[in-house]
Amino acid sequence: MTPFISIVVPLRNEEAYVERLARSLLDQDYPKDRYEIIVADGGSTDGTLEVLRRNDPEGRIRVLPNPGRTAPAALNVAIAASRGEIVTRVDGHSYVA
């Protein structure tokens, strides 16, 4: 059986990079029903969240608030909300092939 995977992403003000990231995560050839994408946003004040919404019309990316505003706090928020048998971290400036 294909394991369920949680992809957790700490973000804050990543407007310049988040479209590439979102597209790379949403366009994986892994079964869509076998992975989730959880973003913990540390209070972005640029267009980060709008770019995410625009690139995710199906609502597959779950955005959670990260009041701690740091990457470690974001990971704690996202991992606590994850359902995956496997949890992997992806950073805002990256993308997945």
All heavy atoms as an XYZ file, in Angstrom:
749
protein
N       0.838     -1.189      0.000
C       0.000      0.000      0.000
C       0.878      1.245      0.000
O       1.952      1.266      0.588
C      -0.902     -0.010      1.226
C      -1.801      1.185      1.267
S      -3.322      0.706      2.005
C      -3.821      1.886      3.050
N       0.397      2.282     -0.620
C       1.119      3.540     -0.711
C       0.957      4.314      0.600
O      -0.167      4.599      1.008
C       0.547      4.378     -1.874
O       0.550      3.584     -3.049
C       1.370      5.618     -2.112
N       2.064      4.661      1.281
C       1.933      5.374      2.558
C       1.364      6.779      2.371
O       1.554      7.416      1.333
C       3.364      5.436      3.090
C       4.230      5.249      1.913
C       3.455      4.432      0.921
N       0.658      7.244      3.394
C       0.146      8.614      3.395
C       1.275      9.530      3.860
O       1.911      9.270      4.878
C      -1.066      8.744      4.308
C      -1.776     10.050      4.162
C      -2.693     10.237      3.142
C      -1.507     11.096      5.011
C      -3.349     11.450      2.989
C      -2.151     12.320      4.867
C      -3.082     12.496      3.853
N       1.513     10.599      3.113
C       2.631     11.502      3.382
C       2.113     12.896      3.712
O       1.213     13.408      3.048
C       3.576     11.575      2.164
C       4.166     10.200      1.882
C       4.667     12.618      2.378
C       4.989     10.124      0.620
N       2.700     13.499      4.727
C       2.426     14.893      5.070
C       3.637     15.722      4.678
O       4.764     15.414      5.091
C       2.172     15.054      6.569
O       1.019     14.357      6.967
N       3.394     16.744      3.896
C       4.447     17.683      3.517
C       4.208     18.944      4.332
O       3.154     19.577      4.206
C       4.412     17.998      2.013
C       4.544     16.710      1.203
C       5.498     19.006      1.649
C       4.201     16.868     -0.271
N       5.155     19.306      5.178
C       5.005     20.487      6.029
C       5.963     21.575      5.553
O       7.115     21.313      5.211
C       5.224     20.155      7.524
C       4.178     19.147      7.995
C       6.604     19.620      7.804
N       5.424     22.803      5.519
C       6.180     23.925      4.970
C       6.060     25.125      5.900
O       4.968     25.670      6.080
C       5.643     24.319      3.576
C       6.492     25.432      2.963
C       5.558     23.120      2.646
N       7.170     25.569      6.500
C       7.150     26.832      7.236
C       7.317     27.987      6.243
O       8.201     27.946      5.388
C       8.355     26.726      8.169
C       9.296     25.786      7.479
C       8.452     24.874      6.642
N       6.439     28.993      6.338
C       6.489     30.123      5.406
C       6.302     31.446      6.128
O       5.560     31.530      7.107
C       5.348     30.034      4.385
C       5.437     29.100      3.214
C       4.185     29.239      2.361
C       6.657     29.358      2.390
N       6.906     32.462      5.581
C       6.644     33.845      5.977
C       7.239     34.745      4.911
O       8.447     34.721      4.655
C       7.245     34.176      7.341
C       6.899     35.591      7.778
C       7.209     35.802      9.261
N       6.893     37.146      9.637
C       7.801     38.103      9.816
N       9.083     37.844      9.681
N       7.426     39.310     10.155
N       6.387     35.502      4.245
C       6.798     36.464      3.216
C       7.665     35.806      2.133
O       8.798     36.220      1.893
C       7.516     37.657      3.843
C       6.588     38.507      4.675
O       5.372     38.528      4.451
N       7.121     39.203      5.646
N       7.095     34.828      1.481
C       7.792     34.089      0.417
C       7.137     34.316     -0.945
O       7.169     33.443     -1.809
C       7.810     32.592      0.732
C       8.514     32.227      1.998
C      10.024     32.364      1.913
O      10.544     32.644      0.813
O      10.685     32.184      2.939
N       6.551     35.476     -1.151
C       5.809     35.754     -2.389
C       6.624     35.450     -3.642
O       6.100     34.903     -4.609
C       5.343     37.207     -2.406
C       4.536     37.561     -3.636
C       4.046     38.990     -3.621
O       4.510     39.802     -2.792
O       3.190     39.308     -4.462
N       7.888     35.772     -3.646
C       8.719     35.580     -4.834
C       8.970     34.111     -5.155
O       9.312     33.773     -6.289
C      10.059     36.297     -4.647
N       8.782     33.216     -4.204
C       9.140     31.807     -4.384
C       7.964     30.840     -4.276
O       8.063     29.694     -4.717
C      10.182     31.388     -3.334
C      11.385     32.266     -3.326
C      11.499     33.310     -2.416
C      12.411     32.077     -4.246
C      12.611     34.137     -2.419
C      13.518     32.892     -4.253
C      13.606     33.929     -3.339
O      14.704     34.738     -3.340
N       6.870     31.270     -3.671
C       5.826     30.332     -3.280
C       5.051     29.748     -4.460
O       4.558     28.625     -4.377
C       4.889     30.962     -2.220
C       3.963     31.987     -2.834
C       4.146     29.888     -1.471
N       4.957     30.448     -5.567
C       4.246     29.871     -6.712
C       4.979     28.636     -7.238
O       4.366     27.588     -7.477
C       4.073     30.887     -7.830
C       3.302     30.317     -9.008
C       2.923     31.350    -10.040
O       3.315     32.532     -9.916
O       2.219     30.980    -10.987
N       6.267     28.750     -7.412
C       7.069     27.603     -7.875
C       6.957     26.441     -6.884
O       6.809     25.281     -7.279
C       8.514     28.038     -8.060
C       9.411     26.942     -8.572
C      10.827     27.463     -8.747
N      11.681     26.418     -9.288
C      12.987     26.444     -9.234
N      13.614     27.463     -8.685
N      13.689     25.461     -9.724
N       7.035     26.750     -5.619
C       6.902     25.727     -4.587
C       5.532     25.054     -4.654
O       5.433     23.831     -4.694
C       7.110     26.338     -3.204
C       6.746     25.449     -2.019
C       7.651     24.235     -1.953
C       6.778     26.244     -0.734
N       4.474     25.860     -4.668
C       3.117     25.306     -4.683
C       2.893     24.433     -5.904
O       2.365     23.320     -5.798
C       2.087     26.441     -4.638
N       3.284     24.903     -7.068
C       3.097     24.123     -8.293
C       3.856     22.801     -8.201
O       3.357     21.757     -8.604
C       3.569     24.906     -9.528
C       2.705     26.063     -9.874
C       1.390     25.806    -10.610
N       0.805     24.495    -10.582
C      -0.372     24.191    -10.001
N      -1.059     25.110     -9.389
N      -0.847     22.983    -10.042
N       5.064     22.849     -7.665
C       5.853     21.618     -7.588
C       5.220     20.608     -6.639
O       5.264     19.409     -6.890
C       7.297     21.921     -7.181
O       7.432     22.181     -5.806
N       4.611     21.075     -5.571
C       3.975     20.167     -4.625
C       2.645     19.639     -5.146
O       2.324     18.465     -4.990
C       3.775     20.858     -3.273
C       5.044     21.248     -2.531
C       4.706     22.021     -1.266
C       5.889     20.028     -2.218
N       1.880     20.497     -5.777
C       0.567     20.093     -6.287
C       0.663     19.189     -7.511
O      -0.244     18.394     -7.761
C      -0.266     21.334     -6.622
C      -0.693     22.166     -5.420
C      -1.224     23.523     -5.880
C      -1.729     21.422     -4.590
N       1.732     19.303     -8.263
C       1.859     18.567     -9.524
C       2.620     17.245     -9.406
O       3.025     16.674    -10.414
C       2.532     19.445    -10.579
C       1.673     20.623    -10.993
O       0.448     20.588    -10.744
O       2.222     21.579    -11.567
N       2.786     16.749     -8.219
C       3.488     15.480     -8.042
C       2.708     14.334     -8.687
O       1.483     14.391     -8.791
C       3.685     15.185     -6.559
C       4.676     16.100     -5.879
C       6.065     15.963     -6.464
O       6.629     14.881     -6.501
N       6.617     17.077     -6.915
N       3.416     13.295     -9.103
C       2.729     12.137     -9.673
C       2.353     11.108     -8.595
O       1.790     10.065     -8.900
C       3.537     11.494    -10.801
C       4.905     10.994    -10.358
O       5.219     11.038     -9.154
O       5.675     10.566    -11.237
N       2.623     11.405     -7.364
C       2.176     10.579     -6.246
C       0.652     10.743     -6.154
O       0.127     11.834     -6.423
C       2.853     11.067     -4.963
C       2.888     10.068     -3.845
C       3.783      9.001     -3.864
C       2.038     10.193     -2.756
C       3.827      8.084     -2.827
C       2.073      9.276     -1.714
C       2.969      8.224     -1.759
O       3.016      7.313     -0.741
N      -0.091      9.710     -5.780
C      -1.548      9.827     -5.734
C      -2.008     10.986     -4.841
O      -1.599     11.086     -3.680
C      -2.004      8.479     -5.159
C      -0.881      7.537     -5.452
C       0.373      8.364     -5.416
N      -2.858     11.850     -5.387
C      -3.304     13.041     -4.666
C      -3.996     12.725     -3.345
O      -3.945     13.520     -2.411
C      -4.251     13.863     -5.543
C      -3.579     14.527     -6.693
C      -4.575     15.318     -7.508
C      -3.888     15.952     -8.696
N      -4.808     16.728     -9.508
N      -4.635     11.575     -3.280
C      -5.340     11.221     -2.054
C      -4.422     10.570     -1.013
O      -4.864     10.188      0.066
C      -6.524     10.302     -2.354
C      -6.094      8.954     -2.910
O      -4.985      8.843     -3.481
O      -6.877      7.988     -2.773
N      -3.127     10.489     -1.327
C      -2.180      9.856     -0.418
C      -1.158     10.836      0.152
O      -0.185     10.433      0.770
C      -1.453      8.690     -1.105
C      -2.368      7.574     -1.591
C      -3.225      6.953     -0.506
N      -2.395      6.413      0.566
C      -2.824      6.235      1.812
N      -4.042      6.556      2.166
N      -2.018      5.731      2.706
N      -1.376     12.139     -0.091
C      -0.506     13.125      0.555
C      -1.257     14.412      0.826
O      -2.237     14.732      0.162
C       0.782     13.371     -0.228
C       0.707     14.200     -1.487
C       1.089     15.539     -1.482
C       0.317     13.643     -2.698
C       1.070     16.304     -2.647
C       0.306     14.389     -3.860
C       0.684     15.718     -3.829
O       0.662     16.466     -4.992
N      -0.783     15.107      1.854
C      -1.339     16.400      2.229
C      -0.215     17.423      2.272
O       0.951     17.076      2.494
C      -2.034     16.327      3.587
C      -1.104     16.031      4.745
C      -1.823     15.934      6.091
O      -3.009     16.280      6.195
O      -1.151     15.510      7.057
N      -0.591     18.676      2.044
C       0.363     19.789      2.094
C      -0.122     20.729      3.188
O      -1.244     21.238      3.125
C       0.436     20.525      0.752
C       0.782     19.556     -0.379
C       1.445     21.673      0.836
C       0.476     20.087     -1.768
N       0.736     20.944      4.185
C       0.387     21.819      5.302
C       1.404     22.948      5.370
O       2.596     22.707      5.520
C       0.379     21.060      6.637
C      -0.577     19.873      6.578
C       0.012     22.003      7.786
C      -0.489     18.953      7.772
N       0.909     24.169      5.249
C       1.749     25.355      5.334
C       1.454     26.041      6.659
O       0.297     26.279      6.995
C       1.446     26.318      4.156
C       2.104     27.662      4.371
C       1.879     25.704      2.842
N       2.496     26.365      7.405
C       2.348     27.141      8.633
C       2.901     28.529      8.346
O       4.108     28.697      8.150
C       3.075     26.477      9.790
N       2.006     29.500      8.273
C       2.391     30.862      7.895
C       2.638     31.718      9.128
O       1.779     31.837      9.994
C       1.297     31.501      7.038
C       1.654     32.915      6.669
O       2.624     33.091      5.904
O       0.986     33.846      7.170
N       3.805     32.333      9.160
C       4.213     33.157     10.296
C       3.788     34.604     10.193
O       4.500     35.492     10.646
N       2.632     34.869      9.566
C       2.127     36.238      9.486
C       2.616     36.986      8.265
O       2.992     38.159      8.375
N       2.588     36.343      7.117
C       3.048     36.991      5.879
C       2.301     38.299      5.643
O       1.079     38.365      5.786
C       2.841     36.065      4.681
O       3.696     34.959      4.753
N       3.060     39.319      5.254
C       2.469     40.631      4.961
C       2.593     40.988      3.483
O       2.147     42.049      3.071
C       3.145     41.728      5.807
O       4.556     41.706      5.556
C       2.875     41.518      7.287
N       3.206     40.108      2.714
C       3.292     40.322      1.267
C       2.166     39.508      0.617
O       1.174     39.205      1.250
C       4.681     39.933      0.738
C       5.000     38.462      0.926
O       4.162     37.722      1.490
O       6.094     38.044      0.510
N       2.298     39.116     -0.614
C       1.258     38.386     -1.318
C       1.362     36.876     -1.232
O       0.737     36.174     -2.021
N       2.111     36.357     -0.294
C       2.332     34.913     -0.185
C       1.029     34.120     -0.165
O       0.851     33.183     -0.942
C       3.153     34.582      1.077
O       4.449     35.161      0.955
C       3.292     33.089      1.289
N       0.116     34.486      0.709
C      -1.114     33.714      0.862
C      -2.012     33.835     -0.364
O      -2.672     32.869     -0.753
C      -1.842     34.118      2.139
C      -1.045     33.865      3.425
C      -1.825     34.327      4.641
C      -0.649     32.406      3.548
N      -2.033     34.996     -0.989
C      -2.824     35.172     -2.213
C      -2.264     34.306     -3.341
O      -3.021     33.683     -4.090
C      -2.850     36.643     -2.631
C      -3.579     36.883     -3.938
C      -5.006     36.322     -3.949
O      -5.698     36.390     -2.922
O      -5.414     35.802     -5.013
N      -0.961     34.254     -3.460
C      -0.342     33.400     -4.485
C      -0.700     31.940     -4.233
O      -1.019     31.204     -5.169
C       1.193     33.603     -4.527
C       1.858     32.594     -5.443
C       1.530     35.018     -4.966
N      -0.677     31.500     -2.986
C      -1.068     30.131     -2.665
C      -2.510     29.867     -3.082
O      -2.804     28.864     -3.722
C      -0.910     29.852     -1.170
C       0.486     29.548     -0.668
C       0.460     29.379      0.853
C       1.056     28.319     -1.331
N      -3.420     30.763     -2.722
C      -4.837     30.583     -3.074
C      -5.025     30.530     -4.591
O      -5.772     29.697     -5.105
C      -5.686     31.710     -2.484
C      -6.010     31.525     -1.019
C      -7.027     32.546     -0.524
N      -6.451     33.877     -0.403
C      -5.798     34.318      0.658
N      -5.613     33.526      1.691
N      -5.323     35.530      0.693
N      -4.364     31.397     -5.286
C      -4.495     31.466     -6.744
C      -3.999     30.184     -7.420
O      -4.541     29.762     -8.436
C      -3.723     32.687     -7.261
C      -3.901     32.966     -8.720
C      -3.273     34.282     -9.165
N      -1.842     34.322     -8.934
C      -1.227     35.193     -8.146
N      -1.905     36.112     -7.487
N       0.079     35.161     -8.004
N      -2.996     29.567     -6.866
C      -2.413     28.367     -7.462
C      -3.028     27.067     -6.953
O      -2.629     25.990     -7.395
C      -0.899     28.348     -7.227
C      -0.192     29.291     -8.146
O       0.079     28.947     -9.286
N       0.071     30.505     -7.688
N      -3.981     27.168     -6.063
C      -4.582     25.984     -5.455
C      -6.107     26.069     -5.485
O      -6.757     26.106     -4.441
C      -4.078     25.847     -4.015
C      -4.592     24.613     -3.318
O      -4.910     23.616     -3.999
O      -4.692     24.646     -2.079
N      -6.702     26.078     -6.672
C      -8.164     26.216     -6.751
C      -8.918     25.048     -6.111
O     -10.069     25.208     -5.709
C      -8.436     26.302     -8.254
C      -7.255     25.697     -8.914
C      -6.091     25.961     -7.989
N      -8.281     23.893     -5.995
C      -8.933     22.736     -5.372
C      -8.848     22.768     -3.849
O      -9.449     21.936     -3.174
C      -8.296     21.445     -5.884
C      -8.491     21.209     -7.364
C      -7.743     19.981     -7.845
O      -6.836     19.492     -7.132
O      -8.060     19.512     -8.940
N      -8.067     23.684     -3.298
C      -7.942     23.789     -1.842
C      -7.180     22.644     -1.203
O      -7.476     22.241     -0.078
N      -6.178     22.149     -1.897
C      -5.398     21.025     -1.367
C      -4.334     21.464     -0.359
O      -3.827     20.641      0.405
C      -4.748     20.265     -2.520
C      -5.782     19.538     -3.363
C      -5.186     18.817     -4.548
N      -4.047     18.009     -4.162
C      -2.973     17.841     -4.944
N      -2.892     18.423     -6.122
N      -1.986     17.086     -4.535
N      -3.969     22.730     -0.369
C      -2.964     23.232      0.576
C      -3.688     23.780      1.809
O      -4.508     24.688      1.701
C      -2.090     24.329     -0.057
C      -1.334     23.783     -1.264
C      -1.124     24.911      0.980
C      -0.581     24.832     -2.054
N      -3.372     23.212      2.950
C      -3.968     23.681      4.207
C      -3.011     24.693      4.826
O      -1.849     24.375      5.104
C      -4.195     22.504      5.143
C      -4.957     22.876      6.388
C      -5.484     21.694      7.175
N      -4.702     20.483      7.039
C      -4.521     19.609      8.021
N      -5.065     19.792      9.201
N      -3.803     18.521      7.826
N      -3.505     25.901      5.049
C      -2.688     26.960      5.646
C      -3.102     27.139      7.099
O      -4.274     27.366      7.399
C      -2.845     28.293      4.874
C      -2.015     29.393      5.537
C      -2.448     28.122      3.411
N      -2.126     27.027      7.978
C      -2.358     27.190      9.412
C      -1.587     28.406      9.911
O      -0.496     28.695      9.418
C      -1.883     25.950     10.167
C      -2.505     24.622      9.746
C      -1.840     23.479     10.511
C      -3.992     24.636      9.977
N      -2.117     29.109     10.900
C      -1.371     30.239     11.467
C      -0.214     29.749     12.336
O      -0.329     28.739     13.021
C      -2.417     30.976     12.306
C      -3.438     29.942     12.634
C      -3.436     28.949     11.494
N       0.865     30.478     12.264
C       2.034     30.208     13.101
C       2.303     31.460     13.931
O       3.082     32.321     13.538
C       3.246     29.874     12.223
C       4.546     29.879     13.010
O       4.548     29.735     14.222
N       5.644     30.077     12.324
N       1.645     31.577     15.069
C       1.829     32.781     15.886
C       3.243     32.935     16.427
O       3.652     34.039     16.780
C       0.804     32.626     17.012
C       0.430     31.187     17.026
C       0.694     30.647     15.652
N       4.013     31.853     16.475
C       5.389     31.937     16.951
C       6.317     32.614     15.958
O       7.396     33.073     16.319
N       5.916     32.650     14.692
C       6.597     33.363     13.608
C       8.012     32.893     13.315
O       8.757     33.577     12.626
C       6.565     34.863     13.867
C       5.157     35.407     13.920
C       5.141     36.862     14.252
N       5.919     37.594     13.270
C       5.579     38.746     12.751
N       4.469     39.323     13.123
N       6.348     39.352     11.881
N       8.421     31.757     13.831
C       9.736     31.210     13.520
C       9.549     29.869     12.822
O       8.488     29.245     12.929
C      10.584     30.996     14.791
O       9.964     29.973     15.587
C      10.750     32.285     15.583
N      10.590     29.421     12.133
C      10.520     28.123     11.452
C      10.301     26.971     12.437
O       9.458     26.103     12.182
C      11.764     27.900     10.601
N      11.011     26.919     13.569
C      10.751     25.826     14.509
C       9.307     25.824     15.019
O       8.684     24.770     15.131
C      11.741     26.071     15.646
C      12.865     26.822     15.006
C      12.193     27.705     13.987
N       8.768     26.998     15.308
C       7.377     27.074     15.761
C       6.432     26.621     14.652
O       5.447     25.925     14.903
C       7.038     28.499     16.203
N       6.737     26.988     13.410
C       5.922     26.573     12.266
C       5.929     25.060     12.120
O       4.888     24.446     11.858
C       6.435     27.229     10.990
N       7.079     24.471     12.273
C       7.162     23.010     12.166
C       6.353     22.337     13.267
O       5.674     21.332     13.022
C       8.617     22.560     12.191
C       9.424     22.974     10.965
C      10.899     22.678     11.180
C       8.901     22.285      9.718
N       6.394     22.877     14.474
C       5.597     22.318     15.562
C       4.106     22.372     15.228
O       3.371     21.402     15.436
C       5.864     23.043     16.877
C       7.223     22.725     17.447
O       7.812     21.693     17.145
N       7.737     23.617     18.266
N       3.643     23.502     14.693
C       2.235     23.669     14.312
C       1.857     22.675     13.225
O       0.851     21.971     13.313
C       1.973     25.122     13.841
C       0.637     25.244     13.131
C       2.057     26.092     15.004
N       2.657     22.636     12.167
C       2.330     21.796     11.016
C       2.412     20.307     11.338
O       1.536     19.532     10.943
C       3.250     22.144      9.845
N       3.436     19.905     12.046
C       3.580     18.484     12.378
C       2.460     18.034     13.315
O       1.921     16.934     13.162
C       4.974     18.198     12.969
C       6.040     18.370     11.874
C       5.042     16.807     13.576
C       7.469     18.376     12.378
N       2.060     18.883     14.244
C       0.959     18.533     15.143
C      -0.350     18.311     14.381
O      -1.182     17.503     14.790
C       0.777     19.620     16.207
N      -0.515     19.009     13.265
C      -1.741     18.891     12.466
C      -1.651     17.808     11.396
O      -2.646     17.503     10.743
C      -2.046     20.235     11.811
N      -0.483     17.236     11.219
C      -0.277     16.275     10.129
C      -0.921     14.929     10.442
O      -1.080     14.548     11.593
C       1.210     16.100      9.851
O       1.844     15.431     10.912
N      -1.259     14.215      9.360
C      -1.878     12.896      9.488
C      -1.016     11.807      8.872
O      -1.393     10.646      8.867
C      -3.240     12.888      8.795
C      -4.233     13.875      9.364
C      -5.553     13.863      8.607
N      -5.367     14.346      7.244
C      -5.822     13.732      6.145
N      -6.485     12.606      6.233
N      -5.605     14.237      4.958
N       0.124     12.172      8.316
C       0.918     11.235      7.541
C       1.660     10.185      8.338
O       2.069     10.423      9.474
N       1.826      9.050      7.688
C       2.705      8.012      8.220
C       4.150      8.473      8.075
O       5.029      8.081      8.840
C       2.511      6.712      7.447
C       1.109      6.152      7.526
C       0.868      5.118      6.445
O       1.606      4.110      6.409
O      -0.052      5.332      5.643
N       4.378      9.272      7.054
C       5.682      9.881      6.786
C       5.474     11.382      6.758
O       4.528     11.870      6.138
C       6.253      9.404      5.436
C       6.463      7.894      5.456
C       7.537     10.156      5.086
C       6.795      7.294      4.106
N       6.337     12.120      7.433
C       6.275     13.584      7.436
C       7.586     14.094      6.853
O       8.660     13.676      7.279
C       6.074     14.150      8.859
C       6.075     15.668      8.845
C       4.788     13.609      9.468
N       7.468     14.988      5.888
C       8.658     15.568      5.286
C       8.532     17.082      5.291
O       7.434     17.633      5.189
C       8.895     15.031      3.857
O      10.133     15.521      3.372
C       7.779     15.433      2.910
N       9.670     17.742      5.416
C       9.712     19.195      5.450
C      10.234     19.711      4.119
O      11.202     19.206      3.559
C      10.658     19.653      6.563
C      10.945     21.131      6.524
C      12.074     21.495      7.443
N      12.376     22.912      7.329
C      13.057     23.593      8.223
N      13.520     22.974      9.283
N      13.300     24.875      8.050
N       9.590     20.782      3.644
C      10.042     21.491      2.454
C      10.063     22.969      2.811
O       9.112     23.477      3.402
C       9.113     21.229      1.247
C       9.557     22.034      0.038
C       9.052     19.746      0.919
N      11.132     23.662      2.459
C      11.248     25.083      2.787
C      10.654     25.962      1.689
O      10.530     25.537      0.539
C      12.703     25.457      3.021
C      13.230     24.873      4.317
O      12.497     24.889      5.317
O      14.380     24.399      4.332
N      10.317     27.170      2.054
C       9.659     28.113      1.149
C      10.433     28.483     -0.086
O       9.854     28.808     -1.116
N      11.756     28.459     -0.020
C      12.583     28.809     -1.172
C      12.867     27.622     -2.081
O      13.596     27.752     -3.051
C      13.933     29.370     -0.706
C      13.882     30.799     -0.298
N      13.286     31.201      0.866
C      14.345     31.904     -0.902
C      13.407     32.523      0.962
N      14.038     32.967     -0.090
N      12.311     26.468     -1.767
C      12.647     25.276     -2.536
C      11.490     24.838     -3.413
O      10.413     25.429     -3.405
C      13.092     24.148     -1.626
O      12.330     24.062     -0.477
N      11.720     23.785     -4.146
C      10.683     23.141     -4.923
C      11.040     21.666     -5.008
O      12.171     21.268     -4.750
C      10.539     23.766     -6.324
C      11.715     23.513     -7.223
C      11.685     22.466     -8.144
C      12.853     24.301     -7.170
C      12.781     22.211     -8.969
C      13.932     24.061     -7.995
C      13.889     23.021     -8.885
O      14.955     22.771     -9.707
N      10.046     20.869     -5.349
C      10.229     19.423     -5.400
C      10.149     18.975     -6.848
O       9.182     19.302     -7.542
C       9.160     18.704     -4.545
C       9.323     17.218     -4.600
C       9.229     19.210     -3.105
N      11.159     18.238     -7.305
C      11.178     17.776     -8.706
C      10.068     16.787     -8.953
O       9.557     16.144     -8.061
C      12.533     17.125     -9.004
